[in-house]
Amino acid sequence: MYVLTADVGEAASTPLPMVGKMAEQITDTDDDHAQIRASVRSLCTKFPGEYWRKLDRERAYPTDFVAALTEAGYLSALIPERYGGNGLALIEAAIIMEEIHASGGNGAACHAQMYTMGTLLRHGSDAQKERWLPGIAAGEFRLQAFGVTEPTSGSDTLALRTTAVREGDHYIINGQKIWTSRAEHSDLMLLLARTTPRDQVTKRIDGLSVFLIDMSLARGDTINVNPIRAMMNHATTEVFFDDLRVPADNRIGEEGQGFRYILSGMNAERILIAAECIGDAKWFIAKATAYAKERRVFDRPIGQNQGVQFPIARAYAQMRTAELMVRDAAERYQAGRDCGAEANMAKLMAADASWAAAEMCVQTHGGFGFAEEFDIERKFRETRLYQVAPISTNLILSYLAEHVLGLPRSY
């Protein structure tokens, strides 16, 4: 079932028609994929650059945009139909996120509701799915916060210190998370906490458990959320847990196996973020191409000069190469195959492609690239994040070196 409520017609055209042409070049042989792309682009025309610029200035959350995505069924894309969702695969979710970014928007406001689904769907109990998924699909509450990173552990997830101690039919949670985006705007949080002390586990990956936290019942008392002003409008926060009582029924899967459960979610996260980067790259390339055609200096369009042409062409080739890697990773994930290497490479290559396209777009526009009204400086800041998050490019290289090439572990 595809819930594609956005009107597809003349409104589906964008101010940058090249974006639509580039989207079609990924060989979307499935008509449903083409329909999803067109429908998402149509919805995004209702949220133009002015909308995002205003939010950026005010550091505000795109409530109307998220509501529109929810109403159209996009945020329930991965939820099975029997729970009120669309039952789509990760590749369709990736297309949705890509098109949002290719249209000049930003999916970071809600993308966690896509990639956290893997943990709940694959490892949650039937009772948990019945309890939460219909409400998420209907938009009654949001699952958009993912509490993993901590100030002292950073990317070393296995060193996290937030604890969950069992007391009868509850767990008592204490600790701190940082860079937990959307915590202020989410009703539910997927939280990773330590249930067995680190010095008491046999394997490093043991002793961590995953919980689904009902934020609405405890915020301001046992949960405190502090916004962090950052370079981009990302609604990111630090979250403190002080004797938070969580029902044992909210633990997903077996105690101590949580790190294994979130790994599949992390692969989905990398693939979806990579798709967003592809969308950013397409937007930058289309923007630069249009400007190079119309901007005249010395009585000729600047796009006639190879010094302008070649960086655009190189950015396009880099984007297309990364796009194929993202497609391969999504198809492997969809088929249930091991895709750790592919998901990491997709994120690495796509983040590099979007950053190269951003640099090129600013250079092509010259001084105008720094002007707020062109949207380039906003997108430039937004896409820079993906060199660092959700995983640093250096850690991806370390992973590939060790787990793919068999080189000695570097850390």
N, C-alpha and C positions, 0 to 999 in steps of 0.2 A: 504493500500500500504506500503510495506516495502522496503526502499532503503538501501540495504546492499551490498555496492559495494566492500568491502574488500574481497580479495581472500581467500576462505576457503579451505584449503587443508593441506599439510604438514606444511605450515607456521603457522597454527593455534595452533600447539603445543608450549608450553612455556618452559623456562628453569626450571620451577617448575610445573611438570605435576600434582602434587597433587592439585593445584588450580583448574584445570579443573574438577577433580573428585569431589571436594567439591562443586563446583558450581552446579553439576548435582544432588546433594542430596536434593535440596530444592523442589523436585518433580515438575520439569518443564514438566508437562504433555502436554503442548502446544508446538508443534514442532517449532512454530515461535519463542518462547522464547529460545529454544535451538539454533536456527539459529542465533538469535541476539547475544547470548553469544559467540558462536564460531566466528562470524564475528568481534565482537569487539576485542576479543583476537587476532585474526589475524592482525587487524590493529595495535594493540599495540605492536606487535613484531617488527614493523618498528621503534619504539621509545623505545629502550632498556635503561638499567640503565645509560649507558654512556651519553645518550641524556639528561636525567633528572639531572645527576650530573653536567654537564656543565652549564645548566641553573641555577642550584642552586648556583654554585660558582659565576656566573656573575649576579645573581639576575635578570635574563632575562625572558621575557614572552614566553611561548611555541607557538609561532606563527605558525610554521609548523604543530604542533600537532592539534591545533584548526582548521587550514585550512583543514586538513585531515578529522577531525570529521565532519566539515561542508559539505565537498564534499561527504562524505559517507551518509549524511542525518541524522546523529545522533542528531545534535543540532536543527533540526526542528522536532524532534520526536513528540512533543505535539501540533504542529501547524496543524490544519485541512487540509485535502487534497485539499479542494477548494482554499486554499491560498498557495498551493505549498508545504505543509508539509507532514508528514507521518500519521498524525491522530492517533497516538498511545496513550495509556493510561499511567497513572503515573507509573503503575507497570513495563511497558516496559522501561520507562525512568530510573527507579530505577535500573533495570538490566544493562542498559548501564553504569551508573555511577559506579555500583559495580564492573563490569568487568574491567573498566579502572584502578581502585585502586587495584584489585586483580592481575592485570598484572604488577604492580609496578609503574604505572603512578599516576597522580593526576588530578582529574576532577575539582579542584577548579578554574582552569583557565577559565572555561566556564559554570559551573553548574547553575549560575544565569539565563542563557538564558532558562533553563528548568523551574525553579520555579517561575520566574516572569510572565510566560505565563498565570498562573491561573488568575491573576488580570486583564490582558488585555483581555483574552478570555471570562471570565465570566462577566466582568463589562464594557469593552470597547464598544464603539458604532460600528455599522457596517462600518461607514466611517473610523474610526480609524483602524479597522482591515484591511480594504481594502488598507489603506494607508501604513501601516507598515508591516503587516505579510508576504506578498509575498517577500519583500526585505530581511527580516530577514531569511526566509526559503531559499532564494537563496544565502545567504551569502554576500549580497551587503552591509549590515551593521549589527552591533552586538548590542544586548540588553543584556548586561552582568553586568551592574552596578545597585545597589539597594541602594538608599540613604535614610536611616532611622536613624541610630544611631548618636547621637551627644555627644560632650565632656561632657556636663553638665547633660545629661539625662541618658546615658548608656542604660540599659535595660528597663528603665521607659519611654517607647515610648510616652506615653500620655503627658509627660513633655517637649517634644521637643519645640525648640524656633524658628526654621527656619520659616519665614513667607512668605505668598503669598497674596499680596494685589491686589484686582481687580481694574483695571483702564481701563474702556471701554471694548474693546475686548481682553485685555491682562491682565496677572497677573505680578506683580513685585515681584521677589523673592530675599530675603536677608537671609543670615544665614550661617551655617557651618555644615558639616557632617564629621564624622570620621569613620575609618575602612570601607570605601567604596571601596571594592576591585574591581580591573579591570577598574576603572574610566579612566585611561590613555589609555585603549585599547578597550573602548566601544564607539559606536556612539550614543547610547541611554541610558538614565538612568531613572529608575522608582523612583520618588522622592515623599516622604511624607512631607508635609508642613502644617503649621497652617494657616487657612483662617479666623478663628474667634478667637479672643482673649480668652484665657483660662477662664478668669473671666466672660465671657459673654455666656458660654454654660451651658445648663441644665444638661447634662450628660457628664462625663469625656471623653467618647469616641467620643463625637461630636466635630466639629470644625476643623477636619483635612481633607485634600484633597490630592488626588494622581495625579501626573502630569507625562507625558512622555516627558522628556527633550531631545532635540536634542543637544548633546554635541558638535558636529562638527561646529555649527554655532556661538558658543559663547566662546569656550575655549580660555583662555589667555586674555580675556577682562573682561567679566562679570562672567566667571567661572575660578577659579584657582585651579589646582590640584597639590598637593604636595605628593610625595611618602613617605611612612613610612617604614623604614628598620625594619624588624621583624625577629623573630627566624626562620621562614620558608619563602620560596620564594612564597609569596602569592599575590604579586602585589597590596598590599593594600595602601590606600591613605587617606588624608584628603582633603575635597573639600570646597571651599569658594564661595558663591554666592553674588555678589555685583550688585544690581539693574538689575538682569537678567529678561529680558522681555520674557514671554512665552505666546503664543497665548492661549486664553481661550479654543480653540478647542483641545488643548493638555491635558486638564483636563479629567481624566477618571471618568465617573459616575457623581453623584451629588456632589455639593460642600458640604463639611462638613461630608461626609460619608466615607472618605478615610480609616479610621482605620478598619472599617468593611470589606472593599474591600481587604485589604492586609492580613487579618487573614487567608483566605483560601490559599493565597500564602505562608504564614508562615507555615501552616501545610504541604504543599507540600515541602517546604524547609527542614523541619525537617525530613520528610520521605526520601528525596533524600540524605541528609547528612548522615542519618542512613545507607542507602544502601552503601555509600562510606566507612563508618566505617566497615561494614561487609566485603567489599572488602579488606580493609587494614588488618583486622583480618585474613582473608584467606591467604593473602600474607605472613604475619608473621608466621602463623602456618606451611604453606608449606615450608617456608625458614628454620624454626627451625627443622622440621621433616627431611628434606633432610640432613641438617648438622649433626643432631644427629645420622643418619645412617652411615655417611661416616667418621666422626671425631673419631679417635681412640686414646685413652689414657689408659695406663696400659694394652696394648695388647687386647683391647676390644672396640667396638663402645660405645660412651658415651650414646647413646640411649638405651643401655641395662640396664642402671641404672634407678631404679624407681625414684630417685631424679631428673632425667632429664625427664623421661617419664610423670610423673604425672602432672607437670605444663603444658606440651604441651596438654595432654589429657583434663585437666581442661579448658584450653583456647579454645579448640575445642568445648567442651560442652557449654561453655558460648557463643561462637559465634553462634552455631546452635540455641540456645534458643532465642537469640536476632534476628536472621534471621527470625524466625517464627513470631516474633512480628512485624518486618518490613513488612512482607508479609500481615499480618492482617491489619495493618494501611493503606497500599497501596490499598488493596481491599475495605476497608471502604471508603476511599477517592474517589476511582473510582466509587463506587456505589452512591455517593452523600450523604452518611450518615455522621452524626457528628463523627468526628475522632480526636477531639482535644486531648483527653486523650491518645488515641492510638498513635497518631503522636509523642506526647511528650515522652511516654514510649519507643517507638521505638528508638528515638534519645538517650534517657538516657541509655538504655540497650546496644545499639550498640556502643555508645561511650565508655562505660565501657568495653565492650568486646574487642574493638580494642586496648584500652590502656593496658588492661591486657595481650593481645597477644604481644604487643610491648615490655612490660617489660620482658615477658617470653623469647622472641626471643633474646633480648640483653643478658639476663642471660645465655641462652643456648650457645651462641657464645662466651661468655667471652670477652676477649680483642678484638677479631675480630669484635664484634658487634659495636665497636666505629670507625672502619676503614671505610673511605669514600667509598672505592671500593665495599663494601658489600651492600651498599644502605640502610642498616638497620638504621643507625643514621639519615639519611634524612627522611625516612618514620616515624621514631620514633618522630622526631620534628613535622612532618606534622599532624600525628594523635593526638598528644597532644592537638592541637587546639580545638578539638571537645569536650573536657571537658568544654570549655568556650564559644565557638561559635557554631552555631548562637544564642544559648541561654545557659546560665549557667546551669549546672546540679542542682545547688541549687534552681534556679527559677522553674525548672521542678518539683522538689520535693514539692515546695511551692504550685504550681498549683494543683498537685495531692492531696495534703493534704486538700486544700480548696474546690476545685471543684469536686473531686471524693469522698473523705472521709468525707466532710462536717465539717472539723475542722475550727476554727476561722481563719480569714485572718491574716497573719503574717506581712503584710507590707501595 
